[in-house]
Amino acid sequence: MMKITDDLITLSKQQEALQNQSQNLNPNSMEYDENARQQENIKINLDKIMQQMSSLSQKTFEVTPEMGKALGDAKNQMNMSMESLLNRDGSLTAANQGKAMESLNESADMMKSSLEQMMKNGGRVAVQCL
């Protein structure tokens, strides 16, 4: 779970950097294609994280449906970002990328809280065994 949380934070930072680039794009810029490629790479990495979370959810109840929903929202925003990149709409692209980043952060926060709860529960179990 810690690795997934770290990966989500890394993706969020990549998404934020891409959003900052997209805000300054000129409609005639060739950078739209490069940003679309970067957005696709971030989305591919999100898919990998979603697969890891799905696998983890088979082993623990700590992976909640809300976490999955937040990741699904992030993926939808990334898809919308790709569409707005194709339409060369920098401001809409940046807005969608910002929403994707928010969803990634939300999921990372939920994972972190879940991890903290597991640690807290684990600590109580150890104390009870003594």
PEFENRA-V879663 format. One record per residue. N is the residue number from 1. RES is the residue in one small letter. OMEGA is omega in whole degrees, 0 to 359 (none if undefined). D_CENTER is the distance of its C-alpha to the mean C-alpha in Angstrom with 1 decimal. Layout:
N;RES;OMEGA;D_CENTER
N;RES;OMEGA;D_CENTER
This chain:
1;m;179;14.2
2;m;180;14.4
3;k;179;13.2
4;i;179;10.1
5;t;177;9.5
6;d;179;10.5
7;d;178;8.4
8;l;179;5.1
9;i;177;7.3
10;t;178;8.5
11;l;180;5.7
12;s;178;5.6
13;k;177;9.3
14;q;180;9.6
15;q;179;8.2
16;e;179;10.6
17;a;179;13.3
18;l;177;13.2
19;q;180;13.5
20;n;177;16.4
21;q;185;18.0
22;s;181;17.8
23;q;186;19.5
24;n;183;22.5
25;l;174;23.0
26;n;184;26.5
27;p;181;27.0
28;n;185;29.1
29;s;175;26.8
30;m;181;26.2
31;e;178;22.8
32;y;180;21.3
33;d;179;21.5
34;e;179;20.0
35;n;178;17.0
36;a;178;16.7
37;r;179;16.9
38;q;179;14.2
39;q;178;11.8
40;e;178;12.9
41;n;178;12.3
42;i;180;8.6
43;k;177;8.6
44;i;178;10.9
45;n;175;9.0
46;l;177;6.2
47;d;179;9.5
48;k;178;10.9
49;i;180;8.5
50;m;177;9.3
51;q;178;12.8
52;q;180;13.0
53;m;178;12.0
54;s;178;14.5
55;s;179;17.0
56;l;181;16.6
57;s;176;17.1
58;q;186;20.5
59;k;183;21.5
60;t;176;20.5
61;f;182;20.2
62;e;175;17.8
63;v;187;14.8
64;t;175;15.2
65;p;179;14.9
66;e;177;13.1
67;m;178;10.1
68;g;179;10.3
69;k;179;11.0
70;a;179;8.0
71;l;176;5.8
72;g;177;8.9
73;d;179;8.9
74;a;180;5.8
75;k;178;7.7
76;n;179;10.8
77;q;177;10.2
78;m;177;9.6
79;n;178;12.8
80;m;177;14.5
81;s;179;13.8
82;m;180;15.4
83;e;181;18.3
84;s;173;18.9
85;l;178;18.9
86;l;179;21.5
87;n;178;23.4
88;r;179;23.3
89;d;185;22.2
90;g;183;20.6
91;s;177;20.3
92;l;177;18.7
93;t;181;16.2
94;a;179;15.4
95;a;178;15.2
96;n;179;12.7
97;q;177;10.5
98;g;178;10.9
99;k;177;10.0
100;a;179;6.7
101;m;178;6.2
102;e;180;7.9
103;s;176;6.1
104;l;179;3.0
105;n;179;6.5
106;e;179;8.2
107;s;179;6.9
108;a;177;7.5
109;d;179;10.7
110;m;178;11.8
111;m;181;11.5
112;k;178;13.5
113;s;179;15.9
114;s;177;16.4
115;l;179;17.2
116;e;179;19.5
117;q;178;21.2
118;m;180;21.8
119;m;180;23.3
120;k;179;25.4
121;n;178;26.6
122;g;178;27.3
123;g;179;29.4
124;r;180;31.4
125;v;180;32.1
126;a;179;33.4
127;v;181;35.6
128;q;181;36.9
129;c;180;37.9
130;l;none;40.1
